[in-house]
Amino acid sequence: MARKVCELLLDILAPVSTGQMFGMTGDTLNPLLDAIRRDDRFEWLGVRHEETGAFAAAAQAKLTGRLGLCAGTTGPGALHLINGLYDAKRDRAPVLAITGHVPRSEIGTSYFQETNLKAIFEDICVYNEYIHDPKQLPRMAQQAVQTALTQGGVAHLSVPSDVINLEVPNSDLTRDILIPQATMMPCPAELQKAANVLNKGGRIVILAGDGCRDSRDELLAISEQLNAPIVRTLRATDVVEYKHPHWIGGLGMLGSPQGVTALDECNTLLMLGTDFPYSMFLPSGATIIQVDIKAAHIGRRCAVDIGIIGHVRATLVELLPLLFRNPNTTFLSQLQSQRRKWDSRMDRKASLENRKTVPPQAVTRLASELADDDAVFVVDVGEITAFAARHLRMRGSQRLLGSFNHGSLGVALPGAIGVQALDRSRQIIALAGDGAFGMMMQDFVTAVRYALPLVCIVFNNHKLGFVELEMQATGFPKYGTKLVNPKFSEYAEVCGGNGIKVKRPEDLKEALTTALATRKPYIVDVEVNPDELILPPKLDAAHAWGYSLAKLKELFVEQEKK
C-alpha cells in the first residue's frame, strides 16, 4: 500500500520517538497533522508558540533519551523553533524538527513567508536537509533520525507544501532505525596509567558530570575505594542522592565552598563525563585524568595528563579492579566537615522562622521536601538556578532539568509541559522567576488544554534579580530591571487552571501542599524577599568592590533625583 510523505515519516518515527509532537499547525503542515489524527501511535500537542514546542521536545529527549519531536510551518513558524532547538543542541538531546516550506516552483523567488531555512538551521543541526522529492524517502528521514540519536543533537527536515502530501514510491531501502546501544570501551593501557596515578593516593577528587548518569553504583564504588569526595556539575545534581556522604558539593559560581576547596586543594582530579566550561575553577597544579566519550572534550578546558576515551560506566567497571584502597581519609573528612557547616548555613537561609517576608530559599527547600521521590523539577534561568543548585535535596529517582548550557530564560514552563505530557501521573514541578515565567506564560493554557497537572512555582520579586546582581557585581547601578507583573494566580484561573497567591511565610507550606495534591495545572505565585543575595562560594575582592561601587552609584543617582 502506497504511503504519503507525511505518513511514511510517522512510520519511521514511531519506534524511536516519544510519540508526541509539539507545534502549531497550518498551511504546509496540515497534511502532517491529518496523518497524526489518523495514527494512534502519536499525540499532537498544539502550543501557543513554537518555542514552547521546541523546549518541550528537548525536555522529553533529555529525560528519556528518545527522539523528541516538534514542528513549525513555513517561515515564521519554523523560525520560532530556533531558541528551543539551540537548548537541545547544547545539551546534546536528540530532537527532530519538521518544518514546512514554500512550493518547489517558488523557492528562490522571495515568495510569501519564504526563508532560507537550510542556511538558518545549519548551526543548530547535526542533520539538516530539504525533502524535494518523495523518492528521497525513506532514506533521508532515516538518516535524519539516525544522526540525531547517534550524535545526540538536532535533526531538521524541511518539506515543501507540494511534497508533503505526495505518495512515496515503493523502496527496498526501508529499514529499522539503529538505536545506539554500543559501549565505547576504554584503552587498557590508558586505564593502567590512570590506575598508577590514582594508586599513589593523596588528595584525590572526582568531578562528576552528566555522563555519570547511568553509573551511580560504579561512581560510588570508585569514590569509596579512593576515599575521594565527589564534586558535581550543575547538570549532575541528580546523579547521586544528596544525602550520600561522598556527594560533597557543587562547583562553579552556583556551587559550594567545599566543592571549590576540593578542587583547589586536590593533587589528583578524576573528571568523569563532564565538559565543565569554567576553567577558572579547575586546578592548575594537580594531575588531571579525564574520561569522556568525545575525544574533542579531552583537554578542552584544562591541561590533562591522562585522557581516556570511553563511556564512564564501562571505564569505571574496568578501572576499579586496578585500584588500591587510598589510606588518606583526612582530606575527605575535612571536606565533609565543611559540608556540614555549609548545610547548616543553607538550612538557616531556608528557614521560615521569624521571617516577615518569604525567603526564596525556603520556597525551594519546601518544594523539595514535599515532592514525590520520583518528581521532576524543571528549573528556569536566573536566581532560581542558584536556589535550586543549593536547596534542592535530590533523592530517589528525582530528576532535575533546565537550560544549563544554553541558559535561556523561559525554559521551565515549556520543559514541564513536555515531561508532564509523557506521564500525567508523575509529579512535575516548574521553578521560575517572575521574569522567566513571564516570557512563556502564554502556554500555561496549553497545560490546561491537555490536562497536564504540572505545578508552576513563580518566585515573584518584581525584577530581573540575577541581572541586577550582575550589574552590581561589576560596579554598575541597577537599571532597567524592575518588572510590572500581572496577578499570576488570577491568570491561572482565567486559563482554566488553579492559582494561589502567597505573601506570608506562614501560608507557604499549605499553599504548596495544596498545589501538589490537586493534580490540576497550578500556579503558586509567591512574593519572595527581593533583597536576598546570591553570593558565590568564594567572594573575591573584585566582586566585593564592584558591589560596593554599584551601591554608591545608586545612592548618588537617588540624591540627584531629589
matplotlib code that plots the C-alpha trace (Angstrom):
import matplotlib.pyplot as plt

x = [0.0, 1.4, 2.3, 2.3, 5.4, 3.8, 2.6, 5.9, 7.6, 5.4, 6.2, 9.9, 9.5, 7.1, 9.6, 12.2, 10.4, 8.4, 5.3, 4.3, 4.8, 4.6, 4.0, 1.5, 0.0, -1.3, -0.5, 2.2, 1.9, -1.9, -1.3, 1.1, -1.5, -4.1, -1.8, -1.3, -5.0, -5.4, -2.5, -3.0, 0.8, 1.1, -0.3, -0.3, 0.1, -0.7, 1.2, 0.6, 4.2, 6.6, 9.4, 7.4, 7.2, 10.9, 11.7, 9.1, 10.5, 14.1, 13.0, 11.4, 14.6, 16.8, 14.6, 14.2, 17.0, 14.3, 13.7, 11.8, 9.5, 8.5, 7.1, 6.7, 5.1, 6.7, 8.8, 7.9, 6.7, 9.9, 12.0, 10.1, 11.5, 15.2, 15.8, 14.3, 16.3, 19.5, 18.8, 18.6, 21.8, 23.8, 22.5, 23.0, 19.4, 18.1, 15.3, 13.7, 12.3, 9.9, 9.2, 7.1, 8.4, 7.1, 6.2, 9.2, 8.5, 8.6, 11.8, 14.2, 11.5, 11.0, 7.7, 5.3, 7.0, 10.0, 13.1, 16.4, 15.7, 18.6, 21.1, 19.3, 19.3, 22.8, 24.5, 21.9, 21.8, 23.7, 21.5, 19.7, 18.1, 15.1, 12.9, 12.5, 11.2, 9.2, 11.8, 14.2, 12.2, 12.7, 16.5, 16.5, 14.2, 16.2, 19.4, 18.0, 16.7, 19.7, 22.1, 20.1, 20.1, 23.7, 25.3, 22.9, 21.6, 19.0, 17.9, 15.9, 13.7, 12.0, 9.2, 7.7, 3.9, 3.7, 5.7, 4.4, 1.2, 2.6, 2.8, 6.2, 7.3, 8.0, 11.6, 13.6, 15.7, 13.3, 15.0, 14.7, 16.4, 19.5, 19.2, 22.7, 23.4, 27.1, 29.5, 32.8, 35.4, 38.5, 42.0, 43.6, 47.0, 45.4, 43.4, 46.6, 48.3, 45.3, 45.4, 49.1, 48.4, 45.4, 47.2, 49.7, 46.9, 46.8, 44.1, 42.0, 38.8, 36.2, 34.4, 31.2, 29.2, 26.1, 28.0, 27.8, 24.0, 23.9, 26.9, 25.7, 26.8, 30.2, 30.9, 30.2, 32.3, 35.3, 34.8, 34.8, 37.9, 39.8, 38.3, 37.6, 35.0, 32.7, 32.1, 29.3, 28.5, 25.0, 23.6, 24.8, 22.9, 20.5, 23.1, 23.5, 21.2, 22.1, 22.4, 25.3, 28.4, 30.8, 28.5, 30.3, 29.0, 28.7, 31.3, 31.2, 29.6, 26.5, 28.4, 29.5, 32.7, 33.7, 33.3, 35.6, 38.0, 38.1, 39.5, 41.7, 43.5, 43.5, 46.6, 44.7, 41.5, 39.4, 37.0, 34.1, 31.7, 31.9, 32.9, 32.7, 33.3, 34.5, 38.2, 39.0, 37.5, 39.7, 43.1, 46.3, 48.8, 47.1, 47.4, 44.2, 42.6, 39.7, 37.2, 34.7, 33.2, 34.0, 37.7, 37.2, 36.3, 39.6, 41.8, 39.4, 39.1, 42.4, 45.7, 45.0, 47.7, 45.8, 42.9, 40.6, 38.0, 35.1, 31.8, 32.0, 30.3, 32.5, 35.6, 34.8, 34.0, 37.4, 39.3, 38.0, 39.9, 43.2, 42.9, 44.4, 42.5, 43.6, 44.6, 44.1, 40.8, 41.7, 41.0, 37.5, 36.8, 37.8, 35.5, 32.6, 33.0, 32.9, 29.8, 28.1, 28.8, 27.5, 24.4, 23.7, 24.2, 21.8, 19.3, 19.2, 18.8, 15.8, 14.2, 10.8, 11.2, 11.0, 10.6, 8.5, 8.9, 9.2, 12.9, 13.2, 15.5, 12.6, 10.3, 12.8, 13.6, 9.9, 9.1, 12.0, 10.7, 7.1, 7.9, 7.4, 10.5, 10.3, 9.3, 10.9, 12.0, 12.3, 14.3, 14.5, 17.5, 18.4, 18.5, 16.2, 19.1, 21.2, 18.4, 17.8, 21.5, 21.8, 18.4, 17.0, 17.8, 17.6, 16.6, 15.2, 14.7, 14.0, 15.3, 16.5, 16.2, 16.9, 18.7, 22.1, 24.3, 22.2, 21.0, 17.7, 15.1, 11.6, 12.5, 10.8, 7.1, 7.7, 10.0, 7.5, 4.8, 7.0, 7.8, 4.3, 2.8, 5.0, 3.4, 0.4, 0.7, 4.2, 4.7, 6.3, 7.3, 8.4, 10.5, 10.8, 11.4, 8.7, 10.8, 11.4, 7.8, 6.5, 8.4, 6.5, 3.4, 1.0, 1.4, 0.0, -3.3, -1.7, -1.2, -4.9, -6.0, -4.2, -4.9, -1.3, -1.3, 2.1, 2.8, 4.5, 6.0, 6.7, 9.4, 8.0, 10.4, 9.2, 12.5, 15.1, 17.0, 20.1, 20.6, 20.5, 23.2, 25.4, 25.2, 26.1, 28.9, 30.6, 30.1, 27.0, 24.0, 20.8, 18.8, 16.1, 15.5, 12.1, 9.1, 5.4, 3.7, 0.1, -1.6, -0.2, -2.6, -5.6, -4.1, -4.1, -7.8, -8.5, -6.8, -8.9, -6.3, -5.8, -3.8, -2.9, -1.0, 1.4, 2.6, 3.1, 5.7, 3.1, 1.0, 3.6, 3.6, -0.2, -0.2, 2.5, 0.9, -2.5, -1.0, 0.9, -2.1, -4.7, -3.4, -4.5, -2.4, -1.5, 0.4, 1.7, 2.7, 5.0, 6.0, 9.6, 12.1, 13.6, 16.7, 18.1, 21.7, 23.3, 26.9, 29.5, 31.2, 34.3, 33.8, 36.9, 37.9, 36.8, 33.2, 33.1, 34.4, 32.0, 29.0, 30.1, 30.8, 27.3, 25.6, 27.5, 26.4, 22.8, 23.0, 24.3, 21.6, 18.9, 20.3, 20.4, 16.7, 15.9]
y = [0.0, 3.4, 5.8, 9.6, 11.5, 12.6, 9.1, 7.4, 10.0, 8.8, 5.1, 5.9, 8.0, 5.7, 3.1, 5.6, 8.8, 9.8, 9.5, 13.1, 16.1, 19.7, 22.7, 25.0, 23.6, 25.4, 25.8, 23.3, 21.1, 20.5, 17.1, 16.0, 16.9, 15.0, 12.0, 12.2, 12.5, 9.1, 7.5, 6.0, 5.9, 9.7, 12.5, 16.1, 18.8, 22.2, 25.0, 28.8, 29.5, 27.2, 28.0, 26.2, 23.2, 23.0, 23.4, 20.7, 18.3, 18.9, 18.2, 14.9, 13.9, 14.9, 12.9, 9.7, 9.6, 9.0, 11.3, 14.5, 15.9, 19.4, 21.1, 24.6, 25.8, 27.9, 30.9, 32.5, 29.2, 27.5, 30.4, 30.4, 26.9, 28.1, 29.0, 25.8, 23.8, 25.5, 24.3, 20.8, 21.2, 22.5, 19.6, 17.0, 16.0, 14.1, 16.1, 16.2, 19.4, 19.2, 22.4, 23.4, 25.2, 27.1, 25.2, 24.0, 26.2, 29.3, 28.6, 31.5, 34.0, 35.8, 34.1, 34.8, 33.7, 32.2, 32.0, 30.1, 27.5, 25.3, 28.2, 29.4, 25.9, 25.0, 26.0, 24.1, 20.8, 17.6, 16.8, 19.5, 18.9, 19.7, 16.9, 17.9, 14.7, 11.8, 9.4, 10.8, 8.8, 6.7, 7.2, 10.9, 10.5, 7.5, 9.4, 12.4, 10.3, 8.0, 11.0, 12.8, 9.6, 8.6, 12.0, 13.5, 16.6, 18.3, 17.0, 19.2, 18.2, 20.9, 19.7, 22.0, 22.3, 20.5, 17.5, 16.6, 15.0, 13.2, 9.4, 7.8, 5.1, 1.7, 1.3, -1.6, 0.7, 0.9, -0.3, -0.1, 2.7, 1.6, 2.8, 3.4, 0.7, 0.1, 0.9, 2.6, 0.7, 2.4, 1.6, -0.8, 1.0, 4.3, 2.7, 1.3, 4.8, 6.2, 3.5, 4.1, 7.7, 7.1, 4.4, 6.9, 8.1, 11.5, 14.1, 12.7, 14.4, 13.2, 15.7, 14.1, 15.4, 14.3, 11.5, 9.7, 9.4, 5.7, 4.9, 5.7, 2.4, 2.4, 6.0, 5.5, 2.3, 4.2, 7.1, 4.7, 2.8, 6.1, 7.9, 10.6, 13.3, 13.7, 17.2, 17.6, 19.9, 21.5, 19.0, 16.2, 17.4, 14.4, 11.7, 10.7, 11.3, 14.5, 12.7, 10.5, 11.5, 11.4, 13.7, 16.7, 19.7, 21.7, 23.6, 27.0, 30.3, 28.4, 25.8, 25.4, 26.4, 22.8, 21.9, 24.8, 23.9, 20.3, 21.2, 23.9, 21.6, 18.2, 16.7, 14.4, 15.1, 12.5, 14.1, 11.8, 12.6, 16.4, 19.3, 21.8, 25.1, 27.3, 26.7, 29.2, 26.6, 23.7, 23.1, 24.2, 22.2, 18.8, 15.7, 15.5, 12.4, 13.0, 10.3, 11.2, 9.6, 12.6, 13.0, 16.7, 17.2, 15.8, 18.7, 21.3, 23.2, 22.4, 20.7, 17.0, 14.4, 11.3, 11.2, 8.2, 7.9, 5.7, 5.6, 6.4, 3.2, 0.9, 2.8, 2.6, -1.1, -1.8, 0.7, -0.5, -3.8, -2.0, 0.4, 0.1, 1.5, 5.1, 5.3, 9.1, 9.7, 13.1, 15.1, 13.6, 14.1, 17.8, 18.4, 16.6, 18.8, 21.9, 20.4, 20.1, 23.7, 24.7, 22.6, 24.3, 27.7, 26.8, 25.5, 28.8, 30.6, 28.3, 28.7, 30.4, 31.1, 34.7, 35.8, 38.8, 38.0, 34.7, 33.8, 32.2, 29.6, 28.4, 28.0, 25.8, 23.7, 23.2, 22.2, 19.7, 18.2, 18.0, 16.5, 12.8, 10.6, 10.4, 14.1, 16.0, 19.6, 21.9, 24.9, 28.2, 30.5, 33.3, 33.5, 30.4, 28.3, 29.1, 28.4, 25.0, 24.2, 24.9, 24.0, 21.1, 17.9, 15.3, 11.8, 8.6, 8.8, 12.5, 14.4, 18.0, 19.6, 23.0, 25.1, 24.6, 25.1, 27.3, 29.4, 30.5, 32.3, 30.9, 27.2, 26.0, 26.0, 24.6, 21.9, 21.0, 20.7, 18.3, 15.9, 16.1, 15.1, 11.9, 10.8, 12.6, 10.7, 11.8, 14.9, 17.7, 21.0, 24.1, 26.6, 30.0, 33.6, 36.2, 37.4, 34.0, 32.8, 35.9, 35.1, 31.9, 32.1, 32.1, 28.3, 27.7, 27.4, 24.6, 22.7, 23.3, 22.2, 18.9, 18.3, 18.4, 18.6, 20.4, 22.9, 26.2, 27.9, 31.6, 33.4, 36.9, 39.6, 42.1, 42.4, 40.6, 39.7, 37.9, 40.7, 43.2, 41.2, 41.0, 44.8, 45.4, 42.8, 44.7, 48.1, 49.3, 50.7, 48.6, 50.0, 48.6, 45.5, 46.4, 44.4, 45.1, 41.7, 40.5, 38.7, 35.2, 33.4, 35.1, 34.4, 30.7, 30.8, 32.7, 30.0, 27.3, 26.1, 26.8, 29.5, 30.8, 33.9, 33.6, 36.7, 35.5, 32.9, 31.1, 30.4, 28.9, 25.2, 24.9, 26.5, 24.2, 21.1, 22.0, 22.7, 19.4, 17.4, 19.0, 17.3, 20.1, 22.8, 25.1, 28.4, 29.2, 32.9, 33.6, 37.1, 36.5, 38.8, 40.9, 41.7, 38.2, 38.0, 35.1, 35.0, 32.9, 30.1, 32.4, 36.2, 37.9, 41.5, 42.4, 41.3, 42.9, 46.2, 46.1, 45.6, 48.5, 50.7, 50.0, 50.8, 54.1, 55.0, 54.2, 56.5, 59.3, 58.7, 58.8, 62.1, 63.6, 62.7, 64.6]
z = [0.0, -1.1, 1.7, 1.5, 2.6, 5.9, 6.6, 5.9, 8.2, 11.0, 10.3, 10.6, 13.8, 15.7, 17.0, 18.3, 19.3, 22.3, 20.2, 20.9, 18.6, 19.7, 17.4, 15.7, 12.5, 9.5, 5.8, 4.8, 7.9, 7.6, 5.8, 8.6, 11.3, 9.5, 9.3, 13.1, 13.6, 11.9, 13.7, 17.2, 17.7, 18.0, 20.0, 18.7, 21.3, 19.9, 21.6, 21.5, 20.5, 18.6, 21.0, 23.7, 21.4, 20.8, 24.6, 25.4, 22.8, 24.1, 27.7, 26.7, 24.9, 27.9, 30.2, 28.1, 25.5, 22.9, 19.9, 20.8, 18.0, 17.2, 14.1, 12.7, 9.5, 6.7, 7.6, 11.0, 12.4, 11.7, 13.0, 16.3, 17.0, 16.9, 20.5, 21.9, 19.4, 20.5, 24.0, 22.6, 20.7, 23.7, 25.9, 23.1, 23.2, 20.2, 18.6, 15.1, 13.9, 10.9, 9.1, 6.1, 3.1, 0.1, -3.1, -5.0, -8.0, -5.8, -4.0, -4.6, -5.7, -2.4, -2.1, 0.8, 4.0, 2.2, 4.3, 3.7, 6.3, 5.4, 6.0, 9.1, 10.8, 9.8, 13.0, 15.1, 13.5, 13.1, 10.1, 8.0, 4.6, 2.4, 1.0, -2.6, -4.0, -2.4, -3.8, -1.2, 1.3, 3.3, 3.2, 4.1, 7.1, 8.3, 8.1, 10.0, 12.8, 13.0, 13.1, 15.9, 18.0, 17.5, 17.7, 20.3, 18.6, 16.4, 13.0, 10.7, 7.7, 5.7, 3.4, 0.7, 0.6, -2.7, -1.5, 2.0, 0.7, -2.3, -2.5, -1.9, -4.5, -3.1, -1.9, -0.8, 1.4, 4.3, 7.4, 11.2, 12.9, 14.9, 18.4, 19.9, 22.4, 21.9, 24.7, 24.0, 25.9, 27.3, 26.2, 28.7, 28.5, 29.4, 32.2, 33.7, 33.5, 35.4, 38.0, 38.5, 39.3, 41.5, 43.4, 44.7, 47.0, 48.4, 48.0, 45.1, 43.9, 41.4, 39.3, 38.1, 35.1, 33.3, 31.7, 35.0, 34.9, 34.4, 36.6, 40.1, 41.7, 39.9, 40.7, 44.4, 44.4, 43.0, 45.4, 48.4, 47.2, 46.7, 49.7, 47.1, 47.6, 44.6, 43.3, 40.9, 38.0, 37.9, 35.3, 37.5, 40.6, 40.5, 39.7, 43.3, 46.2, 48.1, 51.5, 50.4, 52.4, 49.5, 47.4, 48.7, 46.8, 43.6, 41.6, 39.9, 40.8, 42.0, 43.8, 47.4, 49.3, 50.0, 46.3, 45.3, 48.1, 47.0, 43.6, 44.9, 47.3, 45.4, 44.0, 41.6, 39.8, 38.1, 35.6, 34.6, 31.8, 32.0, 29.8, 32.6, 30.9, 33.7, 33.6, 36.5, 38.9, 37.6, 39.3, 37.7, 39.8, 40.1, 37.9, 35.9, 34.4, 32.1, 30.9, 28.1, 25.0, 22.9, 22.1, 21.4, 25.0, 26.3, 27.4, 26.1, 29.4, 31.2, 30.8, 31.0, 31.9, 31.0, 28.6, 28.4, 25.6, 26.7, 28.4, 32.1, 33.4, 31.3, 32.3, 36.0, 35.8, 34.2, 36.5, 39.9, 40.0, 39.2, 42.2, 45.7, 48.6, 49.3, 53.0, 53.1, 54.9, 56.3, 53.1, 52.7, 56.4, 56.3, 53.3, 54.9, 57.9, 55.7, 54.0, 57.4, 58.1, 54.6, 55.0, 58.4, 56.8, 53.9, 56.4, 58.1, 54.8, 54.0, 57.4, 57.8, 61.5, 62.5, 58.9, 57.8, 54.1, 52.3, 51.5, 48.1, 49.6, 51.8, 48.8, 47.0, 50.1, 51.0, 47.4, 47.6, 50.9, 49.7, 46.3, 45.4, 45.3, 41.5, 40.9, 38.0, 38.7, 35.7, 36.7, 34.8, 34.4, 36.8, 40.6, 40.7, 39.2, 42.3, 44.7, 43.0, 43.0, 46.7, 48.2, 46.3, 48.2, 45.4, 46.4, 44.9, 41.2, 41.2, 38.1, 37.5, 34.1, 32.9, 30.2, 31.9, 28.8, 26.6, 29.6, 28.1, 30.2, 29.9, 29.8, 32.9, 31.9, 28.4, 29.7, 32.4, 29.7, 27.7, 30.6, 32.1, 28.7, 28.8, 32.1, 33.5, 36.8, 37.6, 39.7, 37.6, 39.3, 37.4, 39.3, 37.7, 38.5, 37.5, 34.6, 33.2, 33.7, 32.0, 28.8, 28.1, 30.3, 27.3, 27.2, 30.7, 28.8, 26.9, 30.2, 30.9, 27.4, 27.6, 31.4, 32.4, 36.2, 36.5, 39.3, 38.4, 41.4, 40.5, 42.6, 42.4, 43.3, 40.7, 39.0, 36.9, 40.0, 38.5, 36.0, 38.9, 40.7, 37.6, 37.3, 40.9, 40.9, 38.1, 39.6, 37.6, 39.4, 38.9, 36.0, 33.7, 35.9, 37.5, 36.3, 36.2, 36.6, 36.1, 39.0, 38.1, 40.4, 38.8, 35.3, 36.2, 37.0, 33.7, 31.8, 33.5, 36.0, 39.6, 41.3, 44.7, 45.9, 48.9, 50.7, 54.3, 55.4, 57.5, 54.4, 52.2, 53.3, 53.0, 49.6, 48.2, 49.8, 48.2, 44.8, 44.7, 45.8, 43.5, 40.3, 38.0, 36.3, 39.1, 39.6, 43.0, 42.9, 45.9, 46.8, 47.8, 49.5, 46.7, 48.7, 49.0, 47.9, 46.0, 46.9, 45.1, 47.0, 47.2, 47.3, 45.7, 46.1, 42.6, 43.3, 46.7, 45.3, 42.3, 44.6, 46.9, 43.9, 42.5, 45.8, 45.9, 42.4, 43.2, 46.2, 44.1, 41.5, 44.1, 45.5, 42.1, 41.6, 44.8]

ax = plt.figure().add_subplot(projection="3d")
ax.plot(x, y, z, "-o")
ax.set_aspect("equal")
plt.show()
